[in-house]
């Protein structure tokens, strides 16, 4: 496991989302310091820590396990797996609305490509 690389990734995502370790720990329902202590001590994350990070970042556990070096990377880009994970949490009506928006965005792009001067 590339512990340093994993914690660098956690910090990168944490900073992008403007979260603190305390906010991550709260969102994951783990005790204060459960994640930050492992990170500051440079310790390997436990499975509970990985699950907590997955929950707090609202990412598939597979993505977190891959980042920790515990699973081989899949051929699917992480953004696609995240989209599938989040999409599955929507209601049927929300999924249909989202799909309609995606179709409209794609149609708009195709029209722009056909008529670049418009």
ABEGO torsion letter per residue (X at the ends): XBAAAAAAAAAAAAAAAGBBAAAAAAAAGBBBGAAAAAAAAGBBBBAAAAAAAAAAAGBBAAAAAAAAGABBBBABBAAAAAAAAAAAABBAAAAAAAAAAAAAAAAAAAAAAABAAX
